[in-house]
Amino acid sequence: MKRLILSSLALLMAASLLTSCSTWDRRDTGTLAGGVIGGVAGNLVSGGSAVGTGIGAVGGAIVGNQLAK
């Protein structure tokens, strides 16, 4: 239950950050969104491991950056 609450909170924070950054271009937004989604996915897959969360965030940011080209 705690993990679900933390994941939901992270997604809400990311959504509010994305809407508040109107001067960012599409690539910046894609990088941030990919990093957040990857971090949450890495956290869930690794069972809450900080290393898994970090790897997911970095991988997601790279993928988000490349997809937003």
C-alpha positions in Angstrom: 0.0 0.0 0.0 2.8 2.4 0.8 4.5 1.8 -2.5 1.2 2.5 -4.4 0.8 5.8 -2.5 4.4 6.8 -3.2 4.1 5.9 -6.9 0.9 7.9 -7.2 2.4 10.9 -5.5 5.4 10.8 -7.9 3.1 10.7 -10.9 1.1 13.6 -9.6 4.2 15.6 -9.0 5.5 14.9 -12.4 2.2 15.8 -14.0 2.1 19.2 -12.2 5.7 19.8 -13.2 5.0 19.1 -16.8 2.1 21.5 -16.9 4.0 24.3 -15.2 6.9 24.3 -17.6 5.5 26.1 -20.6 8.9 27.2 -21.9 10.2 23.7 -22.3 10.4 22.2 -25.7 9.0 18.8 -26.7 12.3 17.1 -26.2 12.7 18.3 -22.6 9.2 17.3 -21.7 9.7 13.8 -23.3 12.9 13.4 -21.3 11.2 14.3 -18.0 8.1 12.2 -18.7 10.3 9.2 -19.7 12.4 9.6 -16.6 9.4 9.6 -14.3 7.7 6.7 -16.0 10.9 4.7 -16.1 11.7 5.5 -12.4 8.2 4.3 -11.3 8.4 1.2 -13.5 12.0 0.4 -12.2 10.8 0.8 -8.6 7.9 -1.5 -9.1 9.9 -4.1 -11.0 12.8 -4.1 -8.5 10.6 -4.2 -5.5 11.5 -0.7 -4.3 15.3 -0.9 -4.8 17.0 2.4 -5.2 19.3 1.0 -7.9 16.4 -0.4 -9.9 14.6 3.0 -9.6 17.6 4.8 -10.8 18.3 2.5 -13.7 14.6 2.8 -14.8 14.7 6.6 -14.5 17.9 6.9 -16.6 16.6 4.4 -19.2 13.2 6.1 -19.4 14.8 9.5 -19.8 16.9 8.3 -22.7 14.0 6.7 -24.4 11.7 9.7 -23.8 14.4 12.0 -25.2 14.8 10.0 -28.4 11.1 9.5 -29.0 10.5 13.2 -28.7 12.9 14.1 -31.5 
